[in-house]
Amino acid sequence: MRVLFVCSVSASHLIPMVPLAWALRAAGHDVRVACSADSAPGALATGLTVTLVGGDGDFAESHRRSVSETSEQHGHGGKDHLVNLFARSARDMMDGLFAVVDNWQPDAVVYEPVAFAAEVVAAARPVVTFRHLWGPDLLATTPGQWLRHRVHESLADEFHARGAAPADFHDRFVIDPCPQDLQHLGAGTAIPVRYVPVDRPGPVPPWLIGVSPADRICVTWGTFGDAMPNGHPFVRMLERLAGIGKEVLLVVPPADLERLPQLPEAVRPVTGAPLHAVLPACSAILHHGGANTMLDAVSRGIPQLVVSDTFERSLNGERLAATGAGTHLTARQADGPAVERAVVDMLASPQWALRAEALRAQMASRPSPAEVASVLQDLSARKAALK
């Protein structure tokens, strides 16, 4: 069986799909990743076979620039820039993606939620497609539905050029790596899968192994780049966080570390080590609300404080807070005292750890990527009946 994975705009969107891709490879299937220039370096780091299908590699910078000019309070009308960015990315990938599909003829296409070029493929070609979520289903929300509808409108000419229309697309199967309490699914038949943490390769410092997590917390603001003009609020709170009596493990890219002022004595930087290897050494994590970071922490069963600065990250934080396994603050709410209160409460009250462990158990009970690989094989074998 040939399976094509499609990723656009960021390799972080590929990460939740990597264990399934490798499960298929381990079962003897032929697997390739079609991605944009923005995603290619991160995709190559996973060891999978990668085909570049377009994109100019500047999505992250364009997104930072445009989002920083638009308040998250503007509502749907203030998000037209996202429609333009995603539609442009889809157009850049379109010809290359159709060439791969037509020439390689995959039995199944697995794509992440904003790889909209794959939805044109789903409407125009007789191939079984699977939308693979990276966290809570963004497209099940009102803003997410609006975004998809507007992008499809912008891509109407691309649909028509290939003998299809936006109305021909519909969600058939949705692969979901979220524990049930964390998720709210949209359309499509759900295929649950266990989330398995994946990071770019890097060495684990020996001092992280075999230590008690009680004396440490983790702080990270991700790698994509934040929308806040002055950086994530945690950048300005390291001194305060260092005063709560715990060692702070600061997991950031080397470039971010170089831009920071001198760190307080209680803050220890960690660069290069996979986040999922750092988390067992911590009793809680403070982060930006990225789905991979959130699910990494869920898989380790530790409480979380999310300080979000975009709609998607706010969605993740809200869903997490609803489970009782964490707390959510928007960037506007997250001043020093509010963050300190939230952290102290998480560390002092056992309820947070108990709910985090319950969420971890839900995640662990889901089918493994190897089991889901067999499901994909069965469904793809029946593709004529499914289209």
ABEGO torsion letter per residue (X at the ends): XBBBBBBBGBAAAAAAAAAAAAAAAAAGBBBBBBBBAAAAAAAAAAGBBBBBAEEAGAAAAAAAAAAAABBAAAEAAAAAAAAAAAAAAAAAAAAAAAAAAAAAGBABBBBBAABAAAAAAAAABBBBBBBBBAEBBAAABAAAAAAAAAAAAAAAAAAAAAGBBAAABBBABBBBABBAAABBBBBEBBBBBBBBBBBBBBBBBAAABGBBAAABBBBBAEAAEBABAAEBAAAAAAAAAAAAGBBBBBBBBAAAAAABBBBBAABBBBBGBBAAAAAAABABBBBAGBAAAAAAAAAAGBBBBBBBABAAAAAAAAAAAAAGABBBBBAAABBAAAAAAAAAAAAABAAAAAAAAAAAAAAAABBBAAAAAAAAAAAAAAAAAAX
